[in-house]
Amino acid sequence: MTYPAGDERVVTFYQESQKLVRFLSAADKRGFLAFFEAMGKGARFETAARNNFGNRFLNLEAVEREFKGYATSQLIPTTP
């Protein structure tokens, strides 16, 4: 909810953000575009994910559960 303080945390924030975007885009390209548009219009993350990824991400816990393995991978997988 807030921007991280400190150089190390900022770098981690951007690395995680990049992986999250890749993960969501690979999960469903059309859903991701609609999700991205909704976020740009002010939707909350959880609402935009639930509304644009069908039954896959019904809540934030579902996103976190699927994303965790992807996020902790040293290599960026091509698909989630």
C-alpha positions in Angstrom: 0.0 0.0 0.0 3.0 2.3 0.4 6.2 2.8 -1.6 9.1 0.9 0.0 11.9 2.8 1.8 15.6 2.1 1.2 17.4 1.1 -1.9 17.3 -2.7 -1.3 13.6 -2.7 -0.7 13.0 -0.6 -3.8 15.0 -3.1 -5.9 13.1 -6.0 -4.4 9.8 -4.2 -5.0 10.5 -3.8 -8.7 11.8 -7.3 -9.1 8.6 -8.7 -7.6 6.5 -6.3 -9.6 8.1 -7.5 -12.9 7.5 -11.1 -12.0 3.9 -10.5 -11.0 3.2 -8.8 -14.3 4.8 -11.6 -16.2 2.9 -14.2 -14.1 -0.5 -12.5 -14.7 0.1 -11.9 -18.3 1.1 -15.6 -18.9 -1.9 -16.8 -16.9 -4.4 -15.1 -19.3 -3.3 -12.5 -21.8 -6.9 -11.2 -22.5 -7.7 -11.3 -18.8 -4.5 -9.4 -18.0 -5.3 -6.6 -20.5 -8.7 -6.2 -18.9 -7.2 -6.4 -15.4 -4.6 -3.7 -16.3 -7.3 -1.4 -17.8 -9.4 -1.8 -14.6 -6.4 -1.0 -12.4 -5.7 2.1 -14.5 -9.3 3.2 -13.8 -8.8 2.9 -10.1 -10.0 -0.6 -9.3 -8.5 -2.4 -6.3 -6.1 -5.2 -7.2 -8.3 -8.0 -5.7 -11.4 -6.7 -7.5 -9.6 -6.4 -10.8 -8.1 -9.9 -10.5 -11.4 -11.5 -9.5 -13.3 -9.8 -12.3 -10.8 -10.5 -15.1 -9.3 -13.9 -14.4 -12.5 -15.9 -14.1 -12.5 -18.4 -11.3 -8.7 -18.7 -11.1 -8.2 -15.8 -8.8 -11.3 -15.3 -6.6 -9.3 -13.6 -3.9 -5.9 -12.3 -3.0 -4.9 -15.5 -1.3 -5.5 -17.4 -4.6 -3.1 -15.0 -6.4 -0.5 -15.3 -3.7 -0.8 -19.1 -3.6 -0.1 -19.5 -7.3 2.4 -16.7 -7.5 4.6 -17.8 -4.6 6.5 -20.5 -6.5 6.8 -18.3 -9.6 8.1 -15.3 -7.5 10.7 -17.4 -5.7 12.1 -19.0 -8.8 15.6 -17.9 -9.8 14.7 -18.1 -13.4 11.6 -16.4 -14.8 9.4 -19.3 -16.0 7.6 -18.8 -19.3 4.2 -19.9 -18.0 2.7 -20.2 -14.5 
